[in-house]
Amino acid sequence: MKDYVDERDGNYYVAGTRIGLDSIVYSFGEGQSPERILRSFPGVGPVENMRGVIAFYQANKEKIDGWMEDGERIWEETVAKLEAQPDPVREKLRRAKDALQGKIAS
């Protein structure tokens, strides 16, 4: 039996590609057909491969959904940490503006 999905470094990919399984799952969850998804991800190969990827997801739905939820949580935590850090470019521009306004006021 052919493998349609690879697990690498804790992530899932369409076998033999760098296409993340989550990309396919999101499209499938939006109601797109295998043929339509294939137009967005032609690297998956023939439509039979796309059907195999979707069948893998359906057979492992609970596990894959949990993996995707973990990924979303990690993403949200990372974004929150980045947003909490000062933006060095914005800070530099603010200081330059303040210095310029100070010269104009003098």
N, C-alpha and C positions, 0 to 999 in steps of 0.2 A: 504494500500500500504506500502511496506517495505521501510524503510530508508536505503540508502546505504552509505550516507556520514553524518558525525557529524561535527558540528562547535563547537570547544572548544577553549576558550581563544583567539578568533580572528583567529584561524587556522582551516583548514579543514583536516579531517582524514577519512579513510575508517571506516564506522560504527563498533564500538566494537573493534577497533584495535588502535595501535599507528602508523599505516602506514599513512604517509602524502599523501594527495591527489596529491600534486605536483609530487611525485615520480611516480604515475600512469600516470599523465598527460604528463610528460616528455617522458616516454616510449611510450605512445600512439602517441605523436607527432613525435616520431622517426619512426612511421609506424609499431610498433609491434602490433600483434593481441592480443585480450584479453587472449587467451590461452597461448601465449608466455609470456605476462606480468605476468600471474598467476604463471608461473614457477619461476619467480624472487620474487614474493610476495605470497607464498602459504597461508599465514595467512588471505588473503582476503576471502578464502573459495571456494565454487564451482564457476565455470565459470559464472554462472548466476549472482552471486554477482559482479564479475568483469564487466560484461556487464552493470549492474545497476550503478556502479560507473562511467563508461564511459558515460552512458546516462545522469547521473546527470551533469557531466562536460559539455557535449554538450548542455544541456538545460540551463546551467548557464555560458556559455563560456566567455562572456564579463566580468562578475563579477569575475570569477576565474582567468582569464588571468590578470586582474587588480591587484588582490590579489597577484598573483605570481610575477608580475612586482614590486610591492611594496616590497615584500620580497627580491628580488634580489637587489633592490636599497639599502635597509637597510643593507644587507650583504656586499655590496661593500663599503658603508660608514664605517661600523664596521672594515673591513679589512684595509681600508685606515688609520683609527685612530690608529689601532694596529701597522701598519707598521711605522707610524710617531713617535711612542714611542721608546725610546732606549731599546734595548734588554739587560737586566741585565746580562745574562750569557755571551753573546758576549762581553759586556763591561768588565766584570771581566776577561775573557780570554785575551782580548787586554791588559789590565793593567798588568796581569801576564807576558805576552810575553814581554812587554816593560821593566818590571822590570828585567826579565831574560837577555834580550839583554843588559841592562845597566850594569849588573854584569859581563857579558862576555866581554864587551868593556873595563872594568876597568882594 
